[in-house]
Amino acid sequence: MTADKLDMFRERIRLVDDALGARLPSAATAPEKVHEAMRYAVLSGGKRLRPVALLAAAEALGRRPEAFFEAACAVELAHTASLILDDLPCMDNAALRRGRPCTHKEYGESTAILAAIALLSESFRLVARNACTLGNPENAAAAVALLDDALGPRGLVGGQELDLQLTGKDASLETVMRVHAQKAGALFVAAVRLPAVLAGADDDTGERLARFAAPVGLAFQITDDLIDTADPSEDAGKCTFVRLLGAEGAQSRVADLIDEAISAISPFGEGAEGLRQLASYVRNRQV
């Protein structure tokens, strides 16, 4: 990624962070503890991959990215809610998230669960509102349905349940791919497709964006596994891509997936440069 593209990438992350801070409820309003936990979880940093991808997809459609900030915030709120739940003792039982105590460690399990539910609720509201701010209220139901599909039994919930079943067990490459396609990939695909749905683009356009997003989302998970090899406790008891493919095989699979993704968006031309740069980031990331 060139220096100017990297600067644009960072600027978009900053803009997303500002938008998130502005749209989250104040910790001074009731219920204060829940609102404080929501802000703690969301504003603790993060790569903001999904909202940045959403804004790049809007740009590929020839639309102003800033017109889609509510949807960008929505997918990040939903993603953060999933992390809060994933970290709970009954799930992954994590102590730290992004170098800080997990939300349930800081605020207690009950408040963490309430904060996750509140974030999910707000994500649906923001997506529906974005359809209205774009002047397309008739697209709100389809946009909400897309997000719902990514989060429900066919998406994140189903992937998390399968992941829990596989903990401590061997699994095939096909099964591990299914886990991550649902648990992480579905929300990434929804993020990239949302601008097309909100703007009322044709189905072929949405499908082409999905064909970009699915391999990039899977490549991101494989690079996560490669990075986590530096800390053997990170994926203890889990069947990862690195365990199944080896480090060299995993790196080769990432390269193939990114090439597939970039090929899918070739018809968008120069407008899709942001998506191509995002794919390049995933291919080469070290953290």
N, C-alpha and C positions, 0 to 999 in steps of 0.2 A: 504494500500500500504506500503510495507516494506521500510526501510530507503534507501537501495541500489536502489530499483526500483524508489523511489521518486527522488533520485539523478539523475538517468538516464532520467527521465521525465523532470526534470529541465534543464539538459544538452541539451536535444533535443530542448527545447524551446529556449535556448541560441543560439544554432546552427541555428535554423530557423530565429531568430532575426538578426543574423549576415548575413545570406543569403539574407534576405529581404533588409537590408541596402546596401548590395553590388549590388543588382539588380535594385534598384530604381534609377531613374535618379537624377543626382546632382542638388541641388537647385541653383547652380551657372550657369546652362545652360538654355537657352531659351526653352520654356517660364518659366521664373524663378518662378513666383508666383504660377503657376499651379504645377510645380515640388515641390515647397516648401510645398504646401497644401497636395500633395500626400504623402510626407515623414512625415508630421505632423500627418496625419490620420493613416498611417500604423504603424509608429514607436512609437505610444503612449502607447504601452503595449498591453495587451490582453492575453487571455488564450492560444491562438494558438492551439486550440483543433483540428481543421481540418487538418492543416499541420502535427501535431504530429500523428494524426490518420492515415494519408496517409503514413507516414514513418513506422509506426507499421505494416500497411497492407503489405508494401513492404517486411518487415522482415518476415511476415507470409508466403510469397511466396518464401522465401529462397533467396531473393535478398538483395544487400547492400543498406540500407536506403539512404546513401549519394548520390547514383546515381539518386535519385528522388527529389532532392532539388528544381529543377526548377518547377516541378509540385506542390510541397508543397508550394512554394512561390505563385504560380498561384492561388491556392484556397484561400490563405489568402488575396491576393490582391482583388479577386472577393468579398470575404466576407466583406472586409473593404469598398469597393465601395458601397455595399448594405447598410452598416451602415451610410455612408455619406448621401445617398439618404433618408434613413428611418428617419433621424434626421431633415430633411428640414421642414420649416414651413407648407408647403402644405401636409406633411405626418404626422409625430408624433410631430413636432414642439418642439423638445428637445433643451435644452440649454447646457447640459453637456454630455460628453461621456468619460468614464473612468477617471472621476474627473477633466477633462479639458473642456474648451469651445469646443463645436462641431465645425467641420471644417467650416461650413457656418457662425458661429459666429466669427470665427477667420479671415476668408479670404473673406467673402461675399458669397452670394448664387450662383452667376454666376461662380465664381472660384471653389466653392465646386462641382458644377455639372460637370464642365470640368475635375476636378481631378478624379471624380468617373468614367467618361467615359474613361479617360486615363488609370485608373487602370484596368478596364474591358478589354480594348484593350490589355494591357500588359499581362494580365492573359492568354488570348488565345495564344499570341505569345510564352509565356514561356512553355505552355503545348505542343505545336507543336514542339518547340525546344528540349524538353526533349525526345520526341520520337527519334529525330535524335541523340542526345548524347548517347542514349541507343543502337544506331545502328539499330533502327527499324523505319525508316522514314515512312514506309507503315502504321504504326499505328497512325500517327499524326491526320488524319482526324477523326478516331473513337474517339480519346481522346478529340479533340476539340468539337465534336458532343455531347459527354457525358457532358462536362462542359456547353455547350450551353443549353442543355436540362434542366439542373439543375437551370439555371439562367433565362430562358425564361418563356413564358406563362404557361407551364406545371409545372414550378418550382417556383422560387422566385417571379417573377413578378405576377404570378397568385395568389400566397399566400398573397402577399402584398395588391393586389387589394381587395381580399376577406376580409382581415383583416380591411381595411379601411371601407368597407361596413358594417361591424359588429360593429364598434365603437359605443358605447352607446346603443347597442341592446343586447338582450338575444340570446344565441346560444346553440345548442345542443352539447353534447360531441363529437359526430361524426364530426360536422362542425369545432369545434375548433381543433380537431386532423388533419383534412384536411388542415386547415390554416397552422399549424406548420409543417406538412409533406412537404408542398410546400415551405413555406417561409424560413424555417431554415433547415429542414431535408433533402431536396433534395440536397443541396450543400454538406452536411456531407456525404450522401450516395455516391455522385460523388467522393468526396475526397478519400474514402476508396476503391472505385472501380478503380480509375485511375491507380494505379500500375499494376493491372491485365490487363487493356486495353493496357497500354504502353508496357508491357512486352510480350503481345500476349498470355496471359493465356486463357484457354478454358472458354466457357460461364458458365459452372457449377461453376467454381471457382469464377468468378465475381458475380454470383448470391448468392453464399454462403457469400461472403463479404458484399453484400447488405443486406442480412438477419441479419447480425450482426449490420450494421450501422443504419438501419432504427429504430429499437427499442432504440438504444443508443441515437440517435439524438432526439427522442421524450422524452426519459427520461431526457435528458439535459434540454429541455424546461420546463418540469414539475418541475425540481429542481430549475430552474430560478424563476418560479412562487412561489415556496415555500420560496425562499430567499427574493423575493420582498414583501412578506407579512409584512416584517419589515418596509416597506415604502409604506403606502397606496396610495401615489400619483404616484407611479411608474407605475402601470397598471390601472390608473383611467379611467373608461369608457369602459374597456375591459373585455370580458368574459374569465376568466382564468381557468386553471385546478383546482386550489384550490377552486375557487368559485363553480365549478361544482361537485367536488369530496370531498371537505373538506380536511384539511391538512392530516389527517390520511389516507384517501382514496388515496390521491395523493402520499404519501410516499409508500403505498402498491403497487400502479401501477408502480412506479419506480422500486421497487424490482422485480416485475414480468417481466418487460421489460428487465432489465439487465440479469436476469436468461435466458430469451429467447435468448438474444444476445450471451451470452457465450456458450450456447448450440449449436448455429449455427456454431461456429468456432472450435468445438471439433475435426473435422478431420485434422485440421492443426497442432495439437499436440503442442510440446514445442515452435515451431516457432511463435505461436500466443500469447505468454505470454505478449507481449507489448500491444496487443489489449485487453486482459483480464484485465491488470492493468489499462488501460484507462477506461474500463467499470466500474471497481471498484472505480476509482476516481469520475466518474459521479454519481454513487450510493451514495457516502458518502460526496460529496462536500458541503461546507458551504458558499462559496463565489463564 
